Amino acid sequence: MNSPVPQPADLAVVRDSYDRVADNYVEMVTTTGIGDVRVHPWQRAALDVFADAVRGLGPVLDVGCGPGTVTAYLAERGLDVAGVDLSPRMIEHARRLHPECTFSVGSSTELDLAEASYGGLLGWWSLFNLPRDILPRVLSSFARALVPQGQLIIGTHVGDGDAQRTEGYGGVPVTWTTYRWQPEQLAALVEQAGLRITVELRLPPEPPVGPGVILVAQRDD
């Protein structure tokens, strides 16, 4: 089994913040399409390639799945995929919107992932709240959990420094930090975890998320 990952000091605060914004976030996704990969062609293309690469390798886990939009998209493409999210309220929405999928509550730092047990793992705009000293440990746990040829796909915000959020999605009060990375910094962390980068896709600024990057990496051994 993977060694325990340290828990962020603000884990409970971040969980409560996402519980508060969950309803507004789901309404935004369903009414505007923001956050739905079906209306973002490059994001959709990256997930389609990921799905083709991991199909048949084993189960897939969408870590930080929110209301399950990406989880359901991958299930439609024939993957054995489940979702997990820090926020119980997000998981309530995921189960309501996508009853055909399996969802559970949990943090990326709390997962007990057996070695070589997953064909694919996702951190789709869901790892940016992890402090800089904790993200490498989480990535290492993901790398160990992949089967040989298994794939990790990450999407996240690009930038320098940390952004403190005090409100989100309709002005709801929140407390969390967005840790922004330059693509080469994040790629280096993924490689240090023991994976080989196979794809790097840089995305231009797009409201409300700003510039982003998608990385795909493979476990070779």
LOTIZA-530667 format. One record per residue: x, y, z of N, C-alpha, C in turn. Coordinates in steps of 0.05 Angstrom, whole numbers, padded with zeros to 5 digits, always signed. Example, Ala and Ser with C-alpha at 12.3 -4.5 7.8 and 13.67 -1.06 7.14 Angstrom:
2
+00264-00114+00156+00246-00090+00156+00264-00066+00156
+00257-00045+00142+00273-00021+00143+00258+00001+00157
% end
This chain:
221
+00017-00024+00000+00000+00000+00000+00018+00025+00000
+00006+00047-00009+00020+00072-00009+00024+00082+00020
+00046+00096+00025+00049+00108+00051+00030+00131+00054
+00022+00138+00079+00003+00159+00083+00013+00186+00073
-00005+00202+00062+00001+00229+00053-00007+00248+00075
+00010+00268+00081+00002+00288+00102-00023+00302+00094
-00040+00309+00114-00065+00323+00109-00060+00353+00109
-00071+00367+00090-00069+00397+00091-00082+00407+00116
-00070+00428+00128-00081+00439+00153-00109+00450+00149
-00115+00459+00125-00141+00472+00120-00161+00453+00106
-00157+00427+00108-00173+00408+00093-00203+00412+00099
-00210+00414+00125-00238+00417+00133-00249+00444+00123
-00233+00465+00123-00242+00491+00113-00248+00490+00083
-00230+00478+00068-00234+00475+00040-00258+00458+00034
-00262+00437+00048-00286+00419+00044-00311+00435+00049
-00312+00451+00070-00336+00467+00076-00341+00488+00054
-00319+00499+00044-00322+00519+00022-00335+00507-00003
-00326+00483-00010-00337+00470-00034-00365+00461-00030
-00372+00453-00005-00400+00447+00001-00418+00471-00003
-00408+00495+00004-00424+00519+00002-00428+00528-00027
-00408+00523-00044-00410+00532-00072-00422+00511-00090
-00426+00487-00080-00433+00464-00098-00459+00470-00113
-00479+00480-00101-00505+00485-00114-00501+00505-00137
-00487+00527-00132-00483+00547-00152-00465+00537-00175
-00446+00521-00168-00428+00510-00188-00443+00491-00207
-00460+00474-00196-00475+00456-00212-00494+00471-00231
-00507+00492-00220-00524+00508-00237-00509+00521-00260
-00484+00531-00254-00468+00543-00274-00461+00523-00296
-00454+00499-00289-00447+00478-00309-00471+00472-00326
-00494+00468-00314-00517+00460-00329-00529+00482-00346
-00525+00507-00338-00538+00529-00353-00519+00542-00373
-00493+00542-00368-00474+00556-00385-00455+00537-00400
-00452+00513-00390-00433+00494-00402-00405+00497-00392
-00399+00518-00377-00372+00521-00365-00367+00497-00346
-00344+00484-00350-00339+00461-00334-00348+00435-00347
-00362+00437-00369-00371+00413-00384-00353+00409-00408
-00338+00387-00408-00318+00383-00429-00330+00380-00457
-00356+00374-00458-00368+00371-00484-00368+00397-00500
-00366+00420-00487-00367+00445-00502-00339+00458-00504
-00318+00443-00495-00291+00453-00497-00275+00433-00514
-00272+00438-00540-00262+00417-00558-00234+00406-00551
-00215+00423-00542-00189+00413-00536-00189+00396-00510
-00205+00404-00490-00207+00388-00466-00220+00361-00473
-00241+00362-00489-00255+00337-00497-00236+00319-00513
-00220+00330-00531-00201+00314-00546-00181+00301-00528
-00171+00315-00508-00151+00304-00490-00163+00280-00474
-00188+00283-00465-00201+00262-00451-00207+00238-00469
-00213+00243-00494-00218+00221-00513-00193+00205-00517
-00170+00219-00520-00145+00204-00524-00138+00188-00499
-00143+00201-00475-00138+00187-00450-00155+00162-00448
-00181+00164-00455-00199+00142-00454-00190+00119-00472
-00181+00126-00496-00171+00105-00514-00146+00091-00503
-00129+00107-00489-00104+00095-00479-00108+00077-00455
-00128+00082-00439-00132+00066-00414-00153+00045-00417
-00168+00045-00438-00189+00025-00441-00178-00003-00440
-00188-00019-00422-00179-00047-00420-00156-00051-00400
-00144-00029-00390-00121-00032-00371-00130-00037-00343
-00155-00029-00337-00164-00032-00309-00183-00008-00302
-00192-00008-00277-00210+00014-00270-00197+00041-00271
-00214+00062-00272-00205+00089-00274-00218+00104-00251
-00203+00123-00238-00213+00138-00216-00210+00168-00222
-00232+00182-00221-00233+00211-00225-00231+00224-00197
-00207+00234-00191-00202+00245-00164-00208+00275-00164
-00227+00282-00146-00237+00310-00147-00258+00313-00168
-00277+00295-00169-00296+00294-00192-00317+00315-00192
-00320+00330-00169-00342+00350-00168-00369+00337-00173
-00386+00348-00190-00412+00337-00195-00412+00314-00215
-00389+00304-00222-00387+00279-00238-00389+00283-00268
-00386+00307-00278-00389+00312-00307-00368+00296-00323
-00343+00298-00315-00322+00283-00330-00324+00253-00325
-00331+00245-00301-00335+00217-00295-00355+00205-00314
-00378+00218-00317-00399+00208-00334-00391+00208-00363
-00376+00229-00371-00366+00230-00399-00349+00206-00406
-00331+00198-00387-00314+00175-00392-00329+00149-00390
-00349+00148-00373-00366+00124-00372-00380+00119-00399
-00389+00141-00411-00402+00139-00437-00383+00127-00459
-00357+00130-00454-00337+00120-00473-00327+00092-00465
-00342+00079-00448-00337+00051-00442-00317+00045-00420
-00309+00065-00405-00290+00060-00383-00304+00052-00358
-00290+00035-00342-00299+00027-00316-00289+00049-00297
-00304+00071-00293-00295+00094-00280-00313+00101-00256
-00300+00110-00235-00314+00120-00211-00303+00147-00204
-00318+00162-00187-00309+00188-00179-00308+00191-00149
-00289+00208-00140-00287+00213-00111-00282+00243-00108
-00294+00255-00088-00291+00284-00084-00291+00290-00054
-00277+00312-00047-00275+00321-00020-00302+00330-00009
-00319+00341-00026-00344+00354-00017-00367+00335-00017
-00379+00329+00006-00403+00313+00006-00426+00324-00011
-00428+00351-00012-00450+00363-00027-00445+00358-00057
-00420+00361-00066-00414+00355-00094-00422+00326-00101
-00416+00308-00083-00422+00280-00088-00452+00275-00088
-00467+00289-00072-00496+00287-00074-00506+00295-00102
-00495+00316-00113-00503+00325-00140-00494+00304-00160
-00470+00293-00157-00460+00274-00176-00478+00249-00177
-00486+00239-00154-00503+00216-00153-00530+00221-00164
-00540+00246-00161-00567+00253-00171-00565+00256-00202
-00544+00269-00212-00542+00274-00240-00534+00250-00257
-00518+00233-00244-00506+00210-00259-00509+00184-00243
-00534+00175-00239-00538+00151-00223-00526+00126-00233
-00518+00126-00259-00505+00103-00270-00476+00099-00261
-00465+00120-00249-00437+00119-00240-00435+00116-00210
-00411+00108-00201-00406+00105-00172-00389+00128-00162
-00398+00140-00140-00384+00163-00129-00381+00159-00098
-00359+00170-00088-00354+00169-00059-00341+00195-00050
-00342+00199-00024-00331+00223-00012-00303+00216-00002
-00283+00233-00009-00256+00229+00001-00237+00250-00011
-00215+00255+00003-00195+00273-00006-00173+00258-00021
-00160+00272-00039-00137+00260-00053-00115+00252-00034
-00114+00264-00011-00094+00257+00009-00102+00235+00027
-00127+00226+00025-00137+00205+00043-00141+00178+00028
-00136+00177+00003-00141+00153-00013-00121+00131-00006
-00131+00107-00003-00114+00084+00002-00113+00067-00023
-00096+00075-00042-00095+00063-00068-00075+00040-00069
-00084+00016-00075-00065-00007-00077-00047-00003-00101
-00022-00013-00098-00003-00011-00120-00013-00026-00145
-00009-00013-00168-00016-00025-00194-00045-00035-00195
-00063-00017-00186-00091-00025-00184-00109-00009-00203
-00098+00011-00217-00115+00028-00234-00102+00030-00262
-00119+00030-00282-00110+00035-00309-00107+00064-00315
-00123+00081-00301-00121+00110-00306-00130+00125-00281
-00118+00148-00277-00126+00167-00256-00128+00195-00267
-00147+00210-00256-00150+00238-00265-00148+00257-00241
-00135+00279-00246-00135+00302-00228-00144+00326-00245
-00169+00327-00253-00179+00346-00273-00188+00372-00259
-00170+00391-00259-00175+00416-00245-00184+00411-00217
-00171+00393-00203-00179+00385-00176-00156+00383-00156
-00131+00388-00165-00108+00385-00148-00096+00412-00140
-00108+00434-00150-00095+00460-00146-00098+00471-00118
-00115+00459-00101-00116+00467-00073-00096+00453-00056
-00080+00435-00067-00060+00420-00051-00036+00437-00047
-00027+00441-00022-00002+00457-00017+00021+00445-00032
+00041+00462-00037+00064+00455-00053+00081+00432-00041
+00080+00429-00015+00095+00408-00002+00080+00381-00002
+00054+00382-00008+00037+00358-00007+00032+00346-00035
+00029+00363-00055+00024+00353-00082+00044+00332-00091
+00070+00335-00087+00088+00314-00096+00082+00286-00083
+00074+00286-00058+00067+00261-00045+00042+00248-00058
+00023+00265-00064-00002+00255-00077+00005+00244-00105
+00021+00258-00120+00029+00248-00147+00044+00221-00145
+00061+00218-00125+00075+00193-00121+00056+00171-00115
+00035+00176-00099+00015+00156-00093+00000+00148-00118
-00006+00167-00135-00019+00162-00160-00001+00144-00178
+00024+00151-00180+00042+00136-00197+00044+00107-00189
+00045+00102-00163+00047+00074-00153+00021+00059-00158
-00001+00073-00158-00027+00060-00161-00033+00052-00190
-00018+00062-00209-00023+00056-00237-00010+00029-00245
-00023+00015-00262-00012-00009-00274+00009-00001-00295
+00027-00019-00303+00045-00012-00325+00029-00004-00350
+00037+00018-00362+00024+00031-00385-00001+00047-00376
-00007+00047-00350-00029+00063-00340-00023+00093-00344
-00044+00109-00344-00043+00137-00351-00053+00155-00329
-00040+00177-00325-00049+00199-00307-00054+00223-00325
-00077+00236-00321-00083+00261-00335-00090+00282-00315
-00077+00305-00317-00080+00327-00299-00087+00352-00315
-00107+00367-00306-00112+00394-00316-00112+00413-00293
-00099+00436-00297-00097+00455-00275-00092+00483-00285
-00093+00502-00266-00088+00530-00272-00058+00535-00276
-00052+00554-00294-00024+00562-00299-00020+00590-00288
+00003+00594-00276+00009+00620-00266+00032+00619-00246
+00038+00642-00234+00059+00644-00214+00046+00651-00187
+00056+00638-00166+00047+00645-00140+00020+00633-00133
+00010+00641-00110-00015+00630-00099-00036+00652-00099
-00061+00643-00104-00084+00662-00104-00102+00654-00081
-00108+00673-00063-00126+00668-00041-00155+00675-00050
-00172+00655-00048-00200+00659-00056-00217+00664-00031
-00234+00684-00033-00252+00691-00011-00281+00689-00019
-00286+00687-00045-00313+00683-00055-00312+00668-00082
-00333+00654-00088-00333+00639-00113-00361+00632-00122
-00365+00630-00148-00390+00620-00161-00414+00634-00149
-00418+00659-00157-00441+00674-00148-00437+00690-00123
-00412+00694-00115-00407+00710-00091-00409+00695-00065
-00410+00668-00066-00411+00653-00041-00384+00655-00026
-00385+00661+00000-00360+00662+00015-00345+00635+00016
-00319+00636+00009-00303+00612+00010-00276+00619+00023
-00261+00599+00030-00234+00602+00040-00217+00579+00028
-00202+00586+00007-00183+00566-00003-00161+00580-00018
-00139+00566-00022-00116+00576-00037-00114+00561-00064
-00112+00576-00085-00106+00563-00111-00076+00565-00116
-00063+00542-00116-00034+00540-00121-00030+00537-00151
-00019+00558-00163-00015+00558-00192+00013+00549-00199
+00015+00535-00221+00041+00524-00230+00047+00532-00258
+00072+00535-00265+00080+00536-00293+00081+00507-00303
+00075+00503-00329+00074+00476-00339+00099+00460-00335
+00123+00472-00338+00147+00458-00334+00152+00450-00305
+00142+00466-00287+00144+00459-00258+00127+00435-00252
+00103+00435-00261+00085+00412-00256+00095+00387-00269
+00104+00390-00294+00115+00367-00308+00138+00354-00293
+00155+00371-00282+00178+00361-00267+00169+00345-00242
+00148+00354-00229+00137+00340-00206+00126+00312-00214
+00112+00312-00237+00101+00287-00246+00124+00267-00253
+00145+00277-00266+00167+00259-00273+00182+00250-00248
+00185+00267-00228+00198+00259-00203+00181+00237-00189
+00155+00237-00193+00138+00216-00181+00142+00189-00195
+00156+00189-00218+00161+00164-00231+00146+00159-00257
+00134+00180-00268+00118+00177-00292+00132+00191-00315
+00125+00183-00340+00137+00196-00363+00115+00213-00377
+00121+00239-00380+00103+00257-00394+00100+00249-00423
+00076+00245-00432+00071+00238-00461+00057+00261-00476
+00042+00278-00462+00027+00300-00474+00028+00324-00456
+00033+00347-00468+00030+00373-00454+00014+00391-00472
-00010+00399-00463-00027+00417-00479-00032+00442-00463
-00023+00465-00473-00026+00490-00460-00051+00504-00471
-00068+00513-00452-00093+00526-00460-00092+00556-00455
-00103+00572-00473-00102+00601-00470-00122+00609-00448
-00120+00635-00440-00139+00645-00419-00168+00642-00429
-00184+00631-00411-00212+00628-00417-00228+00632-00392
-00246+00651-00391-00262+00656-00367-00278+00631-00359
-00282+00625-00333-00271+00640-00311-00245+00628-00300
-00233+00609-00315-00210+00594-00303-00183+00606-00310
-00181+00622-00331-00156+00633-00339-00140+00613-00355
-00113+00618-00358-00097+00599-00373-00094+00572-00359
-00091+00551-00374-00089+00524-00362-00070+00506-00377
-00065+00483-00365-00048+00463-00378-00060+00436-00373
-00058+00418-00393-00065+00390-00390-00040+00373-00394
-00034+00357-00375-00011+00338-00377-00022+00310-00376
-00010+00293-00393-00015+00264-00392+00011+00250-00388
+00012+00231-00369+00036+00217-00363+00031+00187-00361
+00051+00171-00365+00048+00142-00366+00068+00129-00347
+00058+00107-00334+00076+00090-00318+00088+00069-00337
+00114+00068-00340+00126+00050-00359+00134+00023-00347
+00139+00022-00321+00148-00004-00310+00125-00020-00297
% end
